[in-house]
Amino acid sequence: MTESKTDPRVLRTRKLIMDSFIELSGKKEFKDITIKDITAEAMINRATLYYHFEDIYDLLEKALSEVLLVNLNYDFYQNDELNEEVFVRIFESITNFQKSLSNRCHRGYEDTIARIIRDQLEIIFYKMLVKQHTTEKDEALKLTAVLLSWGMYGASVEWRRGSQKVPPEEFIKLAIPYIRTGIDKR
């Protein structure tokens, strides 16, 4: 009898593998982490790792995506509309996520981190926009979600590069009036 991928034991093993990988990424650069390192840290065999993940890149992507989703607390955002409080909380979540990754992680896979953050933000923004604008064209809402996700990610990079002396909440609040009302003063 084979276990399903929703079996609690299978889910625990998957989490153990991802936690072991995240632990190792705090000690080594991504390019230096091997499958052997991960299996030793998780105390599993190679076949078990490959049952859950295609390769080390699949593991990297899924581990970071799940950590980010926990940071974003996605369930909370499913019911909210896009307002100042939501923008601030999303921005705080992604800056906390980026701070939680060591500098070693950022050097090793900056592009992957950027794509994961943007993809997750795009999903959240799109779902919120659809709830708020049920009569709008889908392409317009998708494009707006892309713009918001790239903009929010770009602001988090800017904050991380030099403005960390200002709390994330204060930093993003500078732009919110322009995001919400647009650039035209009427």
C-alpha positions in Angstrom: 0.0 0.0 0.0 1.5 3.4 -1.0 1.0 6.5 1.0 -0.7 9.5 -0.5 1.1 12.8 -0.5 -1.5 14.1 2.0 -0.7 11.4 4.5 0.5 13.0 7.8 3.7 11.0 7.8 4.5 12.1 4.2 3.8 15.7 5.1 6.1 15.5 8.1 8.9 14.0 6.1 8.5 16.7 3.4 8.6 19.4 6.1 11.7 17.8 7.7 13.5 17.9 4.3 12.6 21.5 3.8 13.6 22.5 7.3 16.9 20.6 6.9 17.5 22.5 3.6 16.7 25.9 5.2 19.0 25.0 8.1 21.9 24.1 5.8 21.3 27.3 3.7 22.1 29.3 6.8 25.5 27.6 7.0 26.5 27.2 3.3 25.9 28.9 0.0 23.3 27.3 -2.1 25.8 26.2 -4.8 27.7 24.3 -2.1 24.7 22.3 -0.7 24.5 18.8 -1.9 21.8 16.2 -1.9 24.0 14.2 0.4 24.2 17.2 2.9 20.4 17.4 2.9 19.8 13.7 3.3 22.3 13.5 6.2 20.8 16.6 7.9 17.2 15.2 7.5 18.4 11.6 8.3 16.6 10.2 5.2 17.8 8.4 2.1 18.1 9.8 -1.5 15.0 8.0 -2.7 12.9 9.7 0.0 14.1 13.1 -1.0 13.4 12.4 -4.7 9.9 11.1 -3.8 9.1 14.6 -2.5 11.2 16.8 -4.8 12.5 16.6 -8.4 15.9 18.0 -7.6 17.6 20.5 -5.3 16.2 23.5 -7.3 12.6 22.1 -6.8 13.4 21.8 -3.1 14.7 25.4 -3.0 11.7 26.8 -4.7 9.1 24.9 -2.7 10.9 25.5 0.6 11.1 29.3 0.0 7.6 29.5 -1.3 6.1 27.8 1.8 8.2 29.9 4.1 7.0 33.0 2.3 3.4 31.9 2.4 3.6 31.4 6.2 5.1 34.9 6.4 2.3 36.3 4.3 -0.3 34.4 6.2 -2.3 34.0 3.0 -5.6 33.0 4.7 -5.7 36.5 6.3 -5.5 38.3 3.0 -8.2 36.2 1.2 -10.9 38.2 2.9 -9.4 41.7 2.9 -9.6 44.5 0.4 -6.5 46.3 -0.8 -6.1 49.2 1.7 -3.3 50.9 3.5 -3.3 48.3 6.3 -3.0 45.4 3.9 -0.2 47.1 1.9 1.7 47.7 5.1 1.3 44.2 6.4 2.3 42.6 3.1 5.4 44.8 2.9 6.3 43.9 6.5 5.9 40.2 5.7 8.1 40.3 2.7 10.8 42.4 4.4 10.7 40.0 7.4 11.0 37.1 5.0 14.1 38.7 3.3 15.6 39.5 6.7 15.1 35.9 7.8 17.2 34.6 4.8 20.9 35.0 5.5 23.0 37.2 3.2 24.5 33.9 2.1 21.1 32.8 0.8 20.6 36.1 -1.0 24.0 35.8 -2.8 23.3 32.2 -3.8 19.8 32.6 -5.2 18.7 36.2 -5.5 16.8 35.6 -8.7 14.9 32.7 -7.4 14.0 34.6 -4.2 12.8 37.5 -6.3 10.7 35.4 -8.6 9.1 33.5 -5.6 8.2 36.7 -3.8 6.8 38.3 -7.0 4.8 35.2 -7.9 3.2 34.9 -4.5 2.4 38.6 -4.3 0.9 38.5 -7.7 -1.5 35.7 -6.7 -2.5 37.5 -3.5 -3.0 40.9 -5.3 -4.9 39.3 -8.2 -7.3 37.5 -5.8 -7.9 40.7 -3.8 -8.5 42.7 -6.9 -11.0 40.2 -8.4 -13.0 40.4 -5.1 -13.0 44.2 -5.2 -13.6 44.7 -8.9 -15.9 41.9 -10.1 -17.0 43.8 -13.2 -13.5 44.8 -14.4 -11.7 43.0 -17.3 -9.6 40.1 -16.2 -6.5 41.2 -18.2 -6.5 44.6 -16.5 -6.7 43.0 -13.1 -3.9 40.6 -13.9 -1.7 43.4 -15.2 -2.4 45.5 -12.1 -1.5 42.5 -9.9 1.8 42.2 -11.8 2.6 45.9 -11.4 1.8 45.8 -7.7 3.9 42.6 -7.1 6.9 43.9 -8.9 6.6 47.3 -7.2 6.2 45.9 -3.8 9.2 43.6 -4.4 11.2 46.5 -5.7 10.4 48.6 -2.7 11.5 45.8 -0.4 14.8 45.6 -2.3 15.3 49.3 -2.0 14.5 49.2 1.8 17.0 46.3 2.3 19.7 48.2 0.3 19.8 51.3 2.5 16.8 52.4 4.3 16.7 49.7 7.0 17.2 52.5 9.5 13.5 53.3 8.9 11.0 50.6 9.9 9.4 48.9 6.9 6.0 50.3 8.0 7.1 53.9 7.8 9.0 53.2 4.6 6.1 51.8 2.6 3.6 54.4 4.0 5.4 57.1 2.1 4.2 55.6 -1.2 0.7 54.4 -0.2 -1.1 57.6 -0.9 0.2 57.6 -4.5 -0.6 53.9 -5.0 -4.1 54.3 -3.8 -5.1 57.6 -5.5 -2.9 57.5 -8.6 -0.7 60.1 -10.0 -3.4 62.5 -11.2 -4.7 65.1 -8.8 -8.3 65.9 -9.7 
